[in-house]
Amino acid sequence: MIIIDKVMNITKSHPYIKYPGNVHFECSLCALCCGDTETNVRKILLLKKEAEEISKKTQRDIESFAEKTDDKAPYVYVMKKTKNSKCVFLKEKLCTIYDIRPLICKFYPFKIDNLGNQHYRFSYTKECPGMGKGSQLKKTFFKILFSEFITSMKKNNS
């Protein structure tokens, strides 16, 4: 499989990636991740290239769906929200930009922490109702996510 080979090559250049063990996840399409909750104010962060791609595909100016941020590098924009504190691209619990959704959305309920010296750690939020459901995620799942992370960062820096 080409994607697996590509992932293996990328992860070989990063000597230490800590993956969570015995994790089950299945998205329940609840859209909890697409907006604020009673206990969590979400910031859907965008890389410059992601904002540009969304702008191009939706034919909207970046300023119509995102605001600049200076303190979240490498992210430079924060997605705007509707009056009910949901992502502006969420319609009836469905993402209207799903095919080009930001990296941070692809990762949820997982996140990756850069610990320095080529060390990374995956973690997840238990707030997501899909956690603990579905089949157990294999290491390959996280390697594919990591590959998307590396690809996005390289694309953003080009």
C-alpha positions as CSV (number, residue, x, y, z in Angstrom):
1,M,0.0,0.0,0.0
2,I,1.5,3.3,-1.1
3,I,0.0,5.4,1.7
4,I,1.4,3.0,4.4
5,D,4.9,3.1,2.7
6,K,4.8,6.9,2.6
7,V,3.8,7.0,6.3
8,M,6.5,4.6,7.3
9,N,9.1,6.7,5.5
10,I,7.9,9.9,7.2
11,T,7.8,8.4,10.6
12,K,11.3,6.9,10.3
13,S,12.7,10.4,10.1
14,H,11.1,11.2,13.4
15,P,12.6,8.9,16.0
16,Y,10.1,9.1,18.8
17,I,6.3,9.3,18.5
18,K,4.3,8.2,21.6
19,Y,0.9,6.7,20.7
20,P,-2.0,6.1,23.1
21,G,-2.7,2.5,23.6
22,N,-6.1,0.6,23.7
23,V,-8.0,3.5,22.3
24,H,-11.4,3.0,20.6
25,F,-13.0,5.7,18.6
26,E,-15.9,6.1,16.2
27,C,-17.2,9.5,15.1
28,S,-20.9,9.9,16.1
29,L,-21.4,12.9,13.9
30,C,-22.6,15.0,16.9
31,A,-20.7,18.1,15.8
32,L,-19.6,18.7,19.4
33,C,-16.1,19.4,18.0
34,C,-17.3,22.1,15.8
35,G,-18.1,24.7,18.4
36,D,-18.1,25.8,22.0
37,T,-19.5,23.7,24.8
38,E,-20.5,24.6,28.4
39,T,-17.0,23.8,29.6
40,N,-14.8,24.5,26.5
41,V,-14.4,27.5,24.2
42,R,-13.0,26.1,21.0
43,K,-10.5,27.8,18.8
44,I,-10.4,26.2,15.3
45,L,-7.0,27.3,14.3
46,L,-5.9,27.6,10.6
47,L,-2.6,27.5,8.9
48,K,-2.1,30.1,6.3
49,K,-2.2,27.6,3.4
50,E,-5.4,26.1,4.9
51,A,-7.1,29.5,5.0
52,E,-6.0,30.2,1.4
53,E,-7.3,26.9,0.2
54,I,-10.7,27.3,1.9
55,S,-10.9,30.8,0.5
56,K,-10.2,29.5,-3.0
57,K,-12.6,26.6,-2.8
58,T,-15.5,28.5,-1.3
59,Q,-14.8,31.7,-3.2
60,R,-14.9,33.7,0.0
61,D,-12.4,36.2,1.4
62,I,-10.5,34.8,4.3
63,E,-11.7,37.7,6.5
64,S,-15.3,36.5,6.0
65,F,-14.6,33.2,7.8
66,A,-11.4,33.8,9.9
67,E,-9.7,36.3,12.1
68,K,-5.9,36.9,12.3
69,T,-4.1,35.6,15.4
70,D,-0.6,36.3,16.4
71,D,0.0,34.1,19.4
72,K,-0.7,30.5,18.0
73,A,2.2,29.9,15.6
74,P,2.3,28.1,13.2
75,Y,-1.4,28.9,13.0
76,V,-2.2,32.4,11.8
77,Y,-6.0,32.5,11.7
78,V,-8.9,31.4,14.0
79,M,-12.1,30.3,12.4
80,K,-15.1,32.6,13.0
81,K,-18.2,31.3,14.7
82,T,-21.9,31.7,14.3
83,K,-24.2,33.4,16.9
84,N,-24.6,30.0,18.5
85,S,-20.8,29.5,18.8
86,K,-20.4,26.9,16.0
87,C,-18.0,26.9,13.1
88,V,-19.3,29.1,10.2
89,F,-19.0,26.1,7.9
90,L,-21.2,23.8,10.0
91,K,-24.7,23.3,8.6
92,E,-27.1,20.9,10.3
93,K,-24.3,19.0,12.0
94,L,-22.4,18.6,8.7
95,C,-19.1,20.3,7.7
96,T,-19.6,22.0,4.3
97,I,-15.8,22.1,3.8
98,Y,-15.2,18.5,4.9
99,D,-12.8,17.6,2.1
100,I,-10.6,20.6,2.8
101,R,-11.2,20.9,6.6
102,P,-8.3,22.2,8.7
103,L,-5.8,19.9,10.2
104,I,-7.0,20.6,13.7
105,C,-10.5,19.3,12.6
106,K,-9.0,16.2,11.0
107,F,-7.2,15.4,14.3
108,Y,-10.1,15.9,16.7
109,P,-10.5,14.3,19.3
110,F,-6.8,13.7,19.1
111,K,-3.9,16.2,19.3
112,I,-0.2,16.0,18.9
113,D,2.3,17.7,21.2
114,N,5.8,18.5,19.9
115,L,8.0,17.8,22.9
116,G,11.1,19.0,21.1
117,N,14.1,17.0,19.8
118,Q,12.0,15.1,17.3
119,H,9.7,13.8,20.1
120,Y,6.0,13.9,19.6
121,R,3.1,12.6,21.7
122,F,-0.5,11.9,20.8
123,S,-3.2,12.6,23.3
124,Y,-7.0,12.9,23.2
125,T,-10.0,14.5,24.9
126,K,-12.5,12.3,26.7
127,E,-15.1,15.0,26.1
128,C,-15.9,13.5,22.6
129,P,-18.8,11.0,22.8
130,G,-17.1,8.9,20.1
131,M,-14.2,8.0,22.4
132,G,-14.5,4.4,23.7
133,K,-16.8,3.4,20.9
134,G,-16.0,1.5,17.7
135,S,-13.0,-0.6,17.0
136,Q,-9.6,-0.2,18.6
137,L,-7.3,2.2,16.7
138,K,-4.1,0.7,15.5
139,K,-0.7,2.4,15.5
140,T,-1.1,2.9,11.7
141,F,-4.1,5.2,12.3
142,F,-1.8,7.5,14.3
143,K,1.0,7.2,11.8
144,I,-1.4,8.4,9.0
145,L,-2.5,11.3,11.2
146,F,1.2,12.1,11.8
147,S,1.8,12.0,8.1
148,E,-1.0,14.5,7.5
149,F,0.6,16.7,10.2
150,I,4.0,16.6,8.5
151,T,2.6,17.2,5.1
152,S,0.5,20.1,6.2
153,M,3.5,21.7,8.0
154,K,5.7,21.3,4.9
155,K,3.0,22.7,2.6
156,N,2.5,25.6,5.0
157,N,6.2,26.4,4.9
158,S,6.6,26.3,1.1
